[in-house]
Amino acid sequence: MKIIILGAGQVGGTLAEHLAREENDITVVDTDAKKLRDLHTKLDIRTVTGAGSYPIVLRQAGCEDADMLIAVTNSDEINMIACQVAHTLFRTPTKIARVRATAYLTRKGLFAHEAIPIDVLISPEQVVTDHVRRLIEHPGALQVLEFAGGLVQLVAVKAFYGGPLVGQDLAFLRRHMPNVDTRVAAIYRRNRPIIPRGDTVIEADDEVFFLAARRDIRAVMSELRRVERDFRRVVIAGGGNIGERLAEHLEHSHQVKIIEHSLERCTTLSERLDRTVVLHGSATSKRLLEEENIEECDIFCALTNDDEVNIMSSLLAKRLGAKKVLTLINNAAYVDLVQGGEIDIAISPQQATI
């Protein structure tokens, strides 16, 4: 498949790496020649320097016979215009665009085929918010992905000693739960993938990925580990778009607090949110966390745009007694380094979006 990627940032670069590995014909377009050189050095791809919304640049990138255009530059406007140009001038079959601004996302019909023709719209902040929300809804899960409009979910959990399936082969799961339709899709053991078969035996500390209907997820998880109590008390570090959206979704069913360092942003949050407690201060302040009884917190979510603040506040919250910590890490290389120690769940926006 011939694919053009606009934007050589973290998301664009990661996309190029994944898609090139699958033997697609990849062209990356960006105005930053250095980023393109770095990508070209490590990947077998073609690069074009220029503005991705310009017709002449899209033609140089091969848009005339491209199967797909993926616009993930840092500008919503460039991404939208590029899709419009690709549709109008080159009839590109599939157009995918990243759009961040809520002002665009809330306008119904704006991205219809007869308006701005974008086939798949990606809102990274909404993707991350939904990802965190699903993890909070399924205590003990490491990942939760939805299919078929949420009717089916792919869940990753770590198997613990004492789980009924631990020490048993996978065929035992069907015998033990005959009325539940589930499939184990993959197993990671000591960071190496295992293709599951009926005679594969689950070991403690395996990361098990299984598919099941939403209503059966909790039952299947109980076969692999002790079922955790539902999270009730949630503390969010960072009152940006992700923190605000998460609080808005959770505040009517959970006890939610947001810690935000900007006083102006705190004022805005307190006006927009109904039941969330908004706290002005630093999430890395031991005194503040102790005053807010962090030891009673079920899950601490570090969602600022600063990796160091997220990591340090998560470690501090865990040391002070938070039952579980979830950390947003923008540098994808750090994710595997920190997850599994004192940080229970590490999330990369780039990986979540892809």
Buried (B, 14 or more C-beta within 10 A) or exposed (E): EBBBBBBBBBBBBBBBBEBBEEEBBBBBBBBEEEBBEBBBEEBEBBBBBBBBBBBEBBBBBBBEEBEBBBBBBEBBEBBBBBBBBBBEEBEBEBBBBBBBEEEBBEEEEBBEEEEBBBBEBBBBBBBBBBBBBBBBBBBBBBBBBBEEEEEBBBBBBBBBEEBBBBBBBBEBBEEEBEEBEBEBBBBBBEEEEBEBEEEBEBBBEBBBBBBBBBEBBBBBBBBBBEBBEEBEBBBBBBBBBBBBBBBBBBBEBBBBBBBBBEEEBBEBBBEEBEEBBBBBBBBBBEEBBEEBEBEEBBBBBBBBEBBEBBBBBBBBBBEBBBBBBBBBBBEBEBBEEBBBEBBBBBBBBBBBBB
